[in-house]
C-alpha cells in the first residue's frame, strides 16, 4: 500500500547543485558502512541514472525526519553526517533539478512527489511516497534517475575516500595530507568531506576530531566553510605531528620566508615556533635575524655567509617569541663570536729581531694616512686571536679562524695576530684595515668604511710620490 509522508519542505537550498545532493547520499552510505561494519559502498551506473548502494541495515521511514541522529552523534570514528538535515535537502534538490530518486531497502520502497499539505490545500510540500512491501536485499540502494556521470564525479570529488591523496601522518586530531599538484589548491576535509580549499597551505588536512565550536559553526550547506572554523584544529594537527616529512617541510618554509615566500601555516606563531625548532635540528648553522639587524651589521652578515650559515629573516615579534635555547639569534651569534676571541699577548721584548723590525714601522705606517703621534691608537700583538668554536669537525660550517686583526673601540686598541709580522706588507695591510675602522667608526662593507680606505690609499700614494 502506498503511503504519503510529508517532509515539510517548502523552501530549498537554492545554491545547491545536483552534485551537492549526491554528496549527501554518498555521505549517508559511507556512514552506514562505518556504523554497520559492512563492505564498501558501490557507486555504479544504471540504465538511465546512477546507483549509490550500501550494504548496511536499510533505510526506514523514520530516517526522513529532520532530527539529529543520536547514533551518529555518539560516534567518534569518522562518521560524516550528524546533523539530520542533509537527506531532506538532497531530496528537495533532486526534485528541483528533475532527478527522480527511487530508494529501496528491506523496509520498503520510497519515491518523492509534491502534494498539498494536509489541511492546507493551498500549500504544496514535498512528500515521500512509501511502499512498505519488503525488498529482498541488504542495505539501501539509491537509484537517481536522470543523474549524470559529470554530477556523480563532481560529488565524488568532494570526498577524501575517492581521491588518491597520500596520508603523510595521522594524529589524534586528524591527518596531514599531501597537497595536490602545484596548480591546485590544498584542501581541508572534515571527516573526509571537503570543507574548503586553501591556495597557500603547505599541506591538505582531514580533521576527524571536531570541537564544540566547530560543530556549531558548520553550516547547513557544508561548503565554503570559513577558515576561522577549522584554524585551531589544523594548528592542533601540526602541533601533534612528529614525522620527519612534516617537520622537514615546515623547516623549509622558514627558509622560503627569508626569501620572500612562505605558506600560511608558518605565519601562525605557534606553528612558526615548531618550524624554527625543526630547522635548528636539521641545520646547526641557522641564525635568526631581523631586517634591521641585517641592514645595520653588514660585516657580521658577510662573516656569517663565509661561515656557511643559513640566515633566516624573522619579524621583531617572531624574534621575541623564539624561546628555544638551541636557536641562535643574531644577538647570540655576536656574543658567541666575541667570546671566541682568546688573546695571548706578546710583549715587544719577546718578538724576534725580524718581527721587531716590522713592528717598529707601526707609527710610520699610521702617519702615512693622517694619524698624528698624539692620536695613534695602542697596537698590541697576540699569539692567538680566536679559540676553537667547539663545533662538530664533520660540520659543513667553516670554522672562524681567519681573523688576523681586531679593533676594540672601548679600549682604543688594535690587536694584530703575531703571524702577520712575517712580512711588512701583511702587517701594514692588517694595521691599516683596523685603523680605518678606528678613524671612521664604521664596520666592514659600509660606504663610510670604503671611503675611509679610499682616503688611506690617496694618502699613501701622496707619501710615496713625495719621497720620489
Secondary structure as a PSIPRED ss2 file (coil, helix, strand):
# PSIPRED VFORMAT (PSIPRED V4.0)

   1 X C   1.000  0.000  0.000
   2 X E   0.000  0.000  1.000
   3 X E   0.000  0.000  1.000
   4 X E   0.000  0.000  1.000
   5 X E   0.000  0.000  1.000
   6 X E   0.000  0.000  1.000
   7 X C   1.000  0.000  0.000
   8 X C   1.000  0.000  0.000
   9 X C   1.000  0.000  0.000
  10 X C   1.000  0.000  0.000
  11 X C   1.000  0.000  0.000
  12 X C   1.000  0.000  0.000
  13 X C   1.000  0.000  0.000
  14 X C   1.000  0.000  0.000
  15 X C   1.000  0.000  0.000
  16 X C   1.000  0.000  0.000
  17 X C   1.000  0.000  0.000
  18 X H   0.000  1.000  0.000
  19 X H   0.000  1.000  0.000
  20 X H   0.000  1.000  0.000
  21 X H   0.000  1.000  0.000
  22 X H   0.000  1.000  0.000
  23 X H   0.000  1.000  0.000
  24 X H   0.000  1.000  0.000
  25 X H   0.000  1.000  0.000
  26 X H   0.000  1.000  0.000
  27 X H   0.000  1.000  0.000
  28 X H   0.000  1.000  0.000
  29 X H   0.000  1.000  0.000
  30 X H   0.000  1.000  0.000
  31 X H   0.000  1.000  0.000
  32 X H   0.000  1.000  0.000
  33 X H   0.000  1.000  0.000
  34 X H   0.000  1.000  0.000
  35 X H   0.000  1.000  0.000
  36 X H   0.000  1.000  0.000
  37 X C   1.000  0.000  0.000
  38 X C   1.000  0.000  0.000
  39 X C   1.000  0.000  0.000
  40 X C   1.000  0.000  0.000
  41 X C   1.000  0.000  0.000
  42 X E   0.000  0.000  1.000
  43 X E   0.000  0.000  1.000
  44 X E   0.000  0.000  1.000
  45 X E   0.000  0.000  1.000
  46 X C   1.000  0.000  0.000
  47 X C   1.000  0.000  0.000
  48 X C   1.000  0.000  0.000
  49 X E   0.000  0.000  1.000
  50 X E   0.000  0.000  1.000
  51 X E   0.000  0.000  1.000
  52 X E   0.000  0.000  1.000
  53 X E   0.000  0.000  1.000
  54 X E   0.000  0.000  1.000
  55 X C   1.000  0.000  0.000
  56 X C   1.000  0.000  0.000
  57 X C   1.000  0.000  0.000
  58 X C   1.000  0.000  0.000
  59 X C   1.000  0.000  0.000
  60 X C   1.000  0.000  0.000
  61 X H   0.000  1.000  0.000
  62 X H   0.000  1.000  0.000
  63 X H   0.000  1.000  0.000
  64 X H   0.000  1.000  0.000
  65 X C   1.000  0.000  0.000
  66 X C   1.000  0.000  0.000
  67 X C   1.000  0.000  0.000
  68 X C   1.000  0.000  0.000
  69 X C   1.000  0.000  0.000
  70 X H   0.000  1.000  0.000
  71 X H   0.000  1.000  0.000
  72 X H   0.000  1.000  0.000
  73 X H   0.000  1.000  0.000
  74 X C   1.000  0.000  0.000
  75 X C   1.000  0.000  0.000
  76 X C   1.000  0.000  0.000
  77 X C   1.000  0.000  0.000
  78 X C   1.000  0.000  0.000
  79 X C   1.000  0.000  0.000
  80 X C   1.000  0.000  0.000
  81 X C   1.000  0.000  0.000
  82 X C   1.000  0.000  0.000
  83 X C   1.000  0.000  0.000
  84 X C   1.000  0.000  0.000
  85 X C   1.000  0.000  0.000
  86 X H   0.000  1.000  0.000
  87 X H   0.000  1.000  0.000
  88 X H   0.000  1.000  0.000
  89 X H   0.000  1.000  0.000
  90 X H   0.000  1.000  0.000
  91 X H   0.000  1.000  0.000
  92 X H   0.000  1.000  0.000
  93 X H   0.000  1.000  0.000
  94 X H   0.000  1.000  0.000
  95 X H   0.000  1.000  0.000
  96 X H   0.000  1.000  0.000
  97 X C   1.000  0.000  0.000
  98 X C   1.000  0.000  0.000
  99 X C   1.000  0.000  0.000
 100 X E   0.000  0.000  1.000
 101 X E   0.000  0.000  1.000
 102 X E   0.000  0.000  1.000
 103 X E   0.000  0.000  1.000
 104 X E   0.000  0.000  1.000
 105 X E   0.000  0.000  1.000
 106 X C   1.000  0.000  0.000
 107 X C   1.000  0.000  0.000
 108 X E   0.000  0.000  1.000
 109 X E   0.000  0.000  1.000
 110 X E   0.000  0.000  1.000
 111 X E   0.000  0.000  1.000
 112 X E   0.000  0.000  1.000
 113 X E   0.000  0.000  1.000
 114 X E   0.000  0.000  1.000
 115 X E   0.000  0.000  1.000
 116 X E   0.000  0.000  1.000
 117 X E   0.000  0.000  1.000
 118 X C   1.000  0.000  0.000
 119 X C   1.000  0.000  0.000
 120 X E   0.000  0.000  1.000
 121 X E   0.000  0.000  1.000
 122 X E   0.000  0.000  1.000
 123 X E   0.000  0.000  1.000
 124 X E   0.000  0.000  1.000
 125 X E   0.000  0.000  1.000
 126 X E   0.000  0.000  1.000
 127 X E   0.000  0.000  1.000
 128 X E   0.000  0.000  1.000
 129 X E   0.000  0.000  1.000
 130 X E   0.000  0.000  1.000
 131 X E   0.000  0.000  1.000
 132 X C   1.000  0.000  0.000
 133 X C   1.000  0.000  0.000
 134 X C   1.000  0.000  0.000
 135 X C   1.000  0.000  0.000
 136 X C   1.000  0.000  0.000
 137 X C   1.000  0.000  0.000
 138 X C   1.000  0.000  0.000
 139 X C   1.000  0.000  0.000
 140 X E   0.000  0.000  1.000
 141 X E   0.000  0.000  1.000
 142 X E   0.000  0.000  1.000
 143 X E   0.000  0.000  1.000
 144 X E   0.000  0.000  1.000
 145 X E   0.000  0.000  1.000
 146 X C   1.000  0.000  0.000
 147 X C   1.000  0.000  0.000
 148 X C   1.000  0.000  0.000
 149 X H   0.000  1.000  0.000
 150 X H   0.000  1.000  0.000
 151 X H   0.000  1.000  0.000
 152 X H   0.000  1.000  0.000
 153 X H   0.000  1.000  0.000
 154 X H   0.000  1.000  0.000
 155 X H   0.000  1.000  0.000
 156 X H   0.000  1.000  0.000
 157 X C   1.000  0.000  0.000
 158 X C   1.000  0.000  0.000
 159 X E   0.000  0.000  1.000
 160 X H   0.000  1.000  0.000
 161 X H   0.000  1.000  0.000
 162 X H   0.000  1.000  0.000
 163 X C   1.000  0.000  0.000
 164 X C   1.000  0.000  0.000
 165 X C   1.000  0.000  0.000
 166 X C   1.000  0.000  0.000
 167 X E   0.000  0.000  1.000
 168 X E   0.000  0.000  1.000
 169 X E   0.000  0.000  1.000
 170 X E   0.000  0.000  1.000
 171 X C   1.000  0.000  0.000
 172 X C   1.000  0.000  0.000
 173 X C   1.000  0.000  0.000
 174 X E   0.000  0.000  1.000
 175 X E   0.000  0.000  1.000
 176 X E   0.000  0.000  1.000
 177 X E   0.000  0.000  1.000
 178 X C   1.000  0.000  0.000
 179 X C   1.000  0.000  0.000
 180 X C   1.000  0.000  0.000
 181 X C   1.000  0.000  0.000
 182 X C   1.000  0.000  0.000
 183 X C   1.000  0.000  0.000
 184 X C   1.000  0.000  0.000
 185 X C   1.000  0.000  0.000
 186 X E   0.000  0.000  1.000
 187 X E   0.000  0.000  1.000
 188 X E   0.000  0.000  1.000
 189 X E   0.000  0.000  1.000
 190 X E   0.000  0.000  1.000
 191 X C   1.000  0.000  0.000
 192 X C   1.000  0.000  0.000
 193 X E   0.000  0.000  1.000
 194 X E   0.000  0.000  1.000
 195 X E   0.000  0.000  1.000
 196 X E   0.000  0.000  1.000
 197 X E   0.000  0.000  1.000
 198 X E   0.000  0.000  1.000
 199 X C   1.000  0.000  0.000
 200 X C   1.000  0.000  0.000
 201 X C   1.000  0.000  0.000
 202 X C   1.000  0.000  0.000
 203 X C   1.000  0.000  0.000
 204 X E   0.000  0.000  1.000
 205 X E   0.000  0.000  1.000
 206 X E   0.000  0.000  1.000
 207 X E   0.000  0.000  1.000
 208 X C   1.000  0.000  0.000
 209 X C   1.000  0.000  0.000
 210 X C   1.000  0.000  0.000
 211 X C   1.000  0.000  0.000
 212 X H   0.000  1.000  0.000
 213 X H   0.000  1.000  0.000
 214 X H   0.000  1.000  0.000
 215 X H   0.000  1.000  0.000
 216 X H   0.000  1.000  0.000
 217 X H   0.000  1.000  0.000
 218 X C   1.000  0.000  0.000
 219 X C   1.000  0.000  0.000
 220 X C   1.000  0.000  0.000
 221 X C   1.000  0.000  0.000
 222 X C   1.000  0.000  0.000
 223 X C   1.000  0.000  0.000
 224 X C   1.000  0.000  0.000
 225 X C   1.000  0.000  0.000
 226 X C   1.000  0.000  0.000
 227 X H   0.000  1.000  0.000
 228 X H   0.000  1.000  0.000
 229 X H   0.000  1.000  0.000
 230 X H   0.000  1.000  0.000
 231 X H   0.000  1.000  0.000
 232 X H   0.000  1.000  0.000
 233 X H   0.000  1.000  0.000
 234 X H   0.000  1.000  0.000
 235 X H   0.000  1.000  0.000
 236 X H   0.000  1.000  0.000
 237 X H   0.000  1.000  0.000
 238 X H   0.000  1.000  0.000
 239 X H   0.000  1.000  0.000
 240 X H   0.000  1.000  0.000
 241 X C   1.000  0.000  0.000
 242 X C   1.000  0.000  0.000
 243 X C   1.000  0.000  0.000
 244 X H   0.000  1.000  0.000
 245 X H   0.000  1.000  0.000
 246 X H   0.000  1.000  0.000
 247 X H   0.000  1.000  0.000
 248 X H   0.000  1.000  0.000
 249 X H   0.000  1.000  0.000
 250 X H   0.000  1.000  0.000
 251 X H   0.000  1.000  0.000
 252 X H   0.000  1.000  0.000
 253 X H   0.000  1.000  0.000
 254 X H   0.000  1.000  0.000
 255 X H   0.000  1.000  0.000
 256 X H   0.000  1.000  0.000
 257 X H   0.000  1.000  0.000
 258 X H   0.000  1.000  0.000
 259 X C   1.000  0.000  0.000
 260 X C   1.000  0.000  0.000
 261 X C   1.000  0.000  0.000
 262 X C   1.000  0.000  0.000
 263 X C   1.000  0.000  0.000
 264 X C   1.000  0.000  0.000
 265 X H   0.000  1.000  0.000
 266 X H   0.000  1.000  0.000
 267 X H   0.000  1.000  0.000
 268 X C   1.000  0.000  0.000
 269 X H   0.000  1.000  0.000
 270 X H   0.000  1.000  0.000
 271 X H   0.000  1.000  0.000
 272 X H   0.000  1.000  0.000
 273 X H   0.000  1.000  0.000
 274 X H   0.000  1.000  0.000
 275 X H   0.000  1.000  0.000
 276 X H   0.000  1.000  0.000
 277 X H   0.000  1.000  0.000
 278 X H   0.000  1.000  0.000
 279 X H   0.000  1.000  0.000
 280 X H   0.000  1.000  0.000
 281 X H   0.000  1.000  0.000
 282 X H   0.000  1.000  0.000
 283 X C   1.000  0.000  0.000
 284 X C   1.000  0.000  0.000
 285 X C   1.000  0.000  0.000
 286 X E   0.000  0.000  1.000
 287 X E   0.000  0.000  1.000
 288 X E   0.000  0.000  1.000
 289 X E   0.000  0.000  1.000
 290 X C   1.000  0.000  0.000
 291 X H   0.000  1.000  0.000
 292 X H   0.000  1.000  0.000
 293 X H   0.000  1.000  0.000
 294 X H   0.000  1.000  0.000
 295 X H   0.000  1.000  0.000
 296 X H   0.000  1.000  0.000
 297 X C   1.000  0.000  0.000
 298 X H   0.000  1.000  0.000
 299 X H   0.000  1.000  0.000
 300 X H   0.000  1.000  0.000
 301 X H   0.000  1.000  0.000
 302 X H   0.000  1.000  0.000
 303 X H   0.000  1.000  0.000
 304 X H   0.000  1.000  0.000
 305 X H   0.000  1.000  0.000
 306 X H   0.000  1.000  0.000
 307 X C   1.000  0.000  0.000
 308 X C   1.000  0.000  0.000
 309 X C   1.000  0.000  0.000
 310 X E   0.000  0.000  1.000
 311 X E   0.000  0.000  1.000
 312 X E   0.000  0.000  1.000
 313 X E   0.000  0.000  1.000
 314 X C   1.000  0.000  0.000
 315 X C   1.000  0.000  0.000
 316 X H   0.000  1.000  0.000
 317 X H   0.000  1.000  0.000
 318 X H   0.000  1.000  0.000
 319 X H   0.000  1.000  0.000
 320 X H   0.000  1.000  0.000
 321 X H   0.000  1.000  0.000
 322 X C   1.000  0.000  0.000
 323 X C   1.000  0.000  0.000
 324 X C   1.000  0.000  0.000
 325 X C   1.000  0.000  0.000
 326 X C   1.000  0.000  0.000
 327 X C   1.000  0.000  0.000
 328 X E   0.000  0.000  1.000
 329 X E   0.000  0.000  1.000
 330 X H   0.000  1.000  0.000
 331 X H   0.000  1.000  0.000
 332 X H   0.000  1.000  0.000
 333 X H   0.000  1.000  0.000
 334 X H   0.000  1.000  0.000
 335 X H   0.000  1.000  0.000
 336 X H   0.000  1.000  0.000
 337 X H   0.000  1.000  0.000
 338 X H   0.000  1.000  0.000
 339 X H   0.000  1.000  0.000
 340 X C   1.000  0.000  0.000
 341 X E   0.000  0.000  1.000
 342 X C   1.000  0.000  0.000
 343 X C   1.000  0.000  0.000
 344 X C   1.000  0.000  0.000
 345 X E   0.000  0.000  1.000
 346 X E   0.000  0.000  1.000
 347 X C   1.000  0.000  0.000
 348 X H   0.000  1.000  0.000
 349 X H   0.000  1.000  0.000
 350 X H   0.000  1.000  0.000
 351 X C   1.000  0.000  0.000
 352 X C   1.000  0.000  0.000
 353 X H   0.000  1.000  0.000
 354 X H   0.000  1.000  0.000
 355 X H   0.000  1.000  0.000
 356 X H   0.000  1.000  0.000
 357 X H   0.000  1.000  0.000
 358 X H   0.000  1.000  0.000
 359 X H   0.000  1.000  0.000
 360 X C   1.000  0.000  0.000
 361 X C   1.000  0.000  0.000
 362 X H   0.000  1.000  0.000
 363 X H   0.000  1.000  0.000
 364 X H   0.000  1.000  0.000
 365 X H   0.000  1.000  0.000
 366 X H   0.000  1.000  0.000
 367 X H   0.000  1.000  0.000
 368 X H   0.000  1.000  0.000
 369 X C   1.000  0.000  0.000
 370 X C   1.000  0.000  0.000
 371 X C   1.000  0.000  0.000
 372 X C   1.000  0.000  0.000
 373 X C   1.000  0.000  0.000
 374 X C   1.000  0.000  0.000
 375 X C   1.000  0.000  0.000
 376 X C   1.000  0.000  0.000
 377 X C   1.000  0.000  0.000
 378 X E   0.000  0.000  1.000
 379 X E   0.000  0.000  1.000
 380 X E   0.000  0.000  1.000
 381 X E   0.000  0.000  1.000
 382 X E   0.000  0.000  1.000
 383 X C   1.000  0.000  0.000
 384 X C   1.000  0.000  0.000
 385 X C   1.000  0.000  0.000
 386 X E   0.000  0.000  1.000
 387 X C   1.000  0.000  0.000
 388 X C   1.000  0.000  0.000
 389 X C   1.000  0.000  0.000
 390 X C   1.000  0.000  0.000
 391 X C   1.000  0.000  0.000
 392 X C   1.000  0.000  0.000
 393 X C   1.000  0.000  0.000
 394 X C   1.000  0.000  0.000
 395 X C   1.000  0.000  0.000
 396 X C   1.000  0.000  0.000
 397 X C   1.000  0.000  0.000
 398 X C   1.000  0.000  0.000
 399 X C   1.000  0.000  0.000
 400 X C   1.000  0.000  0.000
 401 X C   1.000  0.000  0.000
 402 X C   1.000  0.000  0.000
 403 X C   1.000  0.000  0.000
 404 X C   1.000  0.000  0.000
 405 X E   0.000  0.000  1.000
 406 X E   0.000  0.000  1.000
 407 X E   0.000  0.000  1.000
 408 X E   0.000  0.000  1.000
 409 X C   1.000  0.000  0.000
 410 X C   1.000  0.000  0.000
 411 X C   1.000  0.000  0.000
 412 X C   1.000  0.000  0.000
 413 X E   0.000  0.000  1.000
 414 X E   0.000  0.000  1.000
 415 X E   0.000  0.000  1.000
 416 X E   0.000  0.000  1.000
 417 X E   0.000  0.000  1.000
 418 X H   0.000  1.000  0.000
 419 X H   0.000  1.000  0.000
 420 X H   0.000  1.000  0.000
 421 X H   0.000  1.000  0.000
 422 X H   0.000  1.000  0.000
 423 X C   1.000  0.000  0.000
 424 X H   0.000  1.000  0.000
 425 X H   0.000  1.000  0.000
 426 X H   0.000  1.000  0.000
 427 X H   0.000  1.000  0.000
 428 X H   0.000  1.000  0.000
 429 X H   0.000  1.000  0.000
 430 X H   0.000  1.000  0.000
 431 X H   0.000  1.000  0.000
 432 X H   0.000  1.000  0.000
 433 X H   0.000  1.000  0.000
 434 X H   0.000  1.000  0.000
 435 X H   0.000  1.000  0.000
 436 X H   0.000  1.000  0.000
 437 X H   0.000  1.000  0.000
 438 X H   0.000  1.000  0.000
 439 X H   0.000  1.000  0.000
 440 X H   0.000  1.000  0.000
 441 X C   1.000  0.000  0.000
 442 X C   1.000  0.000  0.000
 443 X C   1.000  0.000  0.000
 444 X C   1.000  0.000  0.000
 445 X C   1.000  0.000  0.000
 446 X C   1.000  0.000  0.000
 447 X H   0.000  1.000  0.000
 448 X H   0.000  1.000  0.000
 449 X H   0.000  1.000  0.000
 450 X H   0.000  1.000  0.000
 451 X H   0.000  1.000  0.000
 452 X H   0.000  1.000  0.000
 453 X H   0.000  1.000  0.000
 454 X H   0.000  1.000  0.000
 455 X H   0.000  1.000  0.000
 456 X H   0.000  1.000  0.000
 457 X H   0.000  1.000  0.000
 458 X H   0.000  1.000  0.000
 459 X H   0.000  1.000  0.000
 460 X H   0.000  1.000  0.000
 461 X H   0.000  1.000  0.000
 462 X H   0.000  1.000  0.000
 463 X H   0.000  1.000  0.000
 464 X H   0.000  1.000  0.000
 465 X H   0.000  1.000  0.000
 466 X H   0.000  1.000  0.000
 467 X H   0.000  1.000  0.000
 468 X C   1.000  0.000  0.000
